[in-house]
Amino acid sequence: MTYDDALAYLDTHSNYDVTGRITSPTLERMRTLMSAMGDPQLSFPVIHVTGTNGKGSTTQMITRLLMAHGLTVGTYTSPHLERINERITRNCEPISDEDFAEQIAAVADLEGITGVHPSYFEAVTAAAYRWMADVAVDVAVVEVGLLGRWDATNVCESQVAVVTNIGIDHTEYAGPTKRHIAIEKSGIVKPTSAVIIGESDPELAAVFATAGGASGLRRGDDFDVLENQLALGGRMVDLRTPTMVYPDVFVPLHGRHQGDNAVVALVAVETFFAAPLAGDLVNEGFAEVVMPGRFEVLGHQPLVIIDGAHNPAGADTCASVFFDDFDPAGQRILVVGCLKGREPREMLEALRADEYDTVITCNAPSSRGMPAAELTAAATALGCENVLQIDDIHRALDHALSLAEHDDAVVITGSLYVVGAARPYLRKVL
């Protein structure tokens, strides 16, 4: 099987990213596949990360802290921005095309043997676990794809289970309340798991504290961010863990919320080692963190920012970082595209779209993309004064850049599909 064959194989399997539907939530297909492989996911310790927002950043922080301690770290994330290889990494280096094809071929062979027809995400997850075992990682950091209980990643036995926070999202599968969502996400907690609870709401935190883990630590009670200051290129934070205080830690990501993610990641790694960490290794680990597509600055004069905010909570965070930390002197231009299933006015309100000088709506480049006309109508109803509809994302970007002068700012957001299409294009034209 070649790399192109592997992609073609995956395209023939049901894909939540394409359909927006999970027809039969179950772990049985994954358990059958993993058993046929010899359960590679049990051959290394796992730090399992869930949450409504922040789990991608937290996963990368945990990975970098473990790497700073000399461990070989396998990391599994989703979705990808540009190439599927980004989802599966060893010490932050993506799996090669050849290895990816080999692992998908193994899944395809087992499909014929076991009779299991995995979904797209199940096939990639099985391939990731098998590859991590093959390359003998010391530890895997695994990001949940959707919720937790029925997520394909949840065939592992985590030593540390992490929850960043709980917000309203994926209510087609869980809800309608945050507590219902928390219950679904708490399904990643195993009897072997030390549970790191970043959610500060006592009622929601209690869901995880009582989920049957071996132990639990709560933000606010057991750990917290003591200081969180704006710094050039990120944040400067003081972090309190159950063992000590780590002062003046630089986190090279934008937004106050990254301090919250940082302390959760730090406590997760402390818990994994069952010991405090050396301050120089903490600083080294955080200094190496990068998060493509998450409030990423791609250009200056004009300021060009992409952010993968795809739900109201993420959109609210994007707006807070932009208006509070950047507050450009010139005009503000928003390019936005969303997926179906979002309430367009709610997303635009969270983004504070009416505070932009120009709003350009586009289609998210996905079969699940919301028609730009719906966003246009919502932006107009919200009171945005200058709303332009340009369906194609690349033409929308071109127009935004043509409007922007040196002191202006362009923000591109609303969906990871929008950001994934914008990022390589902007790197060519800026």
JOUR-V322016 format. One record per residue. OMEGA is omega in whole degrees, -180 to 180 (NA if undefined). Layout:
# JOUR-V322016
omega->{OMEGA;OMEGA}
This chain:
# JOUR-V322016
omega->{175;178;179;176;-179;178;179;176;-179;-179;179;-178;-175;-171;178;-180;-179;-172;-175;-177;168;-171;-176;180;-179;173;-175;179;180;-179;178;179;-177;177;179;178;-175;178;-180;-178;178;-175;179;176;-175;165;-171;-171;174;-179;-180;177;176;-176;177;179;-179;178;180;177;178;180;-177;178;177;178;179;178;173;-180;171;-169;169;-179;179;-178;175;-11;176;178;-174;-180;-176;179;-180;-175;-172;-176;171;-175;176;174;-177;174;180;177;-177;180;179;179;179;-178;178;176;178;177;180;178;-179;176;178;-178;-174;-175;179;176;-173;170;176;-176;177;-180;-180;179;178;178;-180;-179;-179;-179;179;176;-179;-178;172;176;176;-178;176;172;-169;178;176;177;-176;177;-178;-171;-176;-179;-176;180;-168;171;178;173;-171;171;177;176;-172;169;-178;-178;180;174;179;178;180;-179;174;-180;-180;-179;17;-174;175;-180;177;180;178;180;179;-179;180;177;177;-177;179;176;179;-166;160;-171;179;-170;179;179;-175;178;-175;-179;-179;178;-179;178;-179;-179;-178;-175;175;178;-179;179;-179;176;-175;172;-177;178;-172;179;-179;172;-178;178;-177;-173;174;177;179;179;179;-178;171;-171;167;-173;176;176;178;-175;-174;174;177;-176;170;177;179;177;-172;176;-174;174;180;-178;180;172;177;178;-177;-178;176;179;-178;179;177;-179;174;-179;179;180;-175;-178;172;-176;176;-176;-179;178;175;179;179;-179;-179;-178;-177;-175;172;179;179;175;178;-173;-178;178;-178;-179;176;178;5;174;179;-174;171;179;-175;179;-174;173;-175;179;177;178;178;177;178;-179;-179;-180;-176;-175;-177;-174;-175;175;-175;-178;-175;-180;-177;-176;-179;171;-172;173;-175;174;173;-179;173;172;-170;-179;179;178;-177;175;179;178;-176;-176;-179;176;175;178;179;174;177;179;180;174;170;-176;-179;175;177;-178;175;176;-179;-180;179;177;179;180;-179;179;178;179;180;180;175;-170;-176;-177;178;176;176;-168;-176;-175;-178;177;176;178;179;-178;179;-180;179;179;-169;173;-170;-176;-175;180;176;178;179;-172;175;-178;174;176;176;-179;-180;177;-176;-170;-180;-180;-179;179;177;-171;-178;NA}
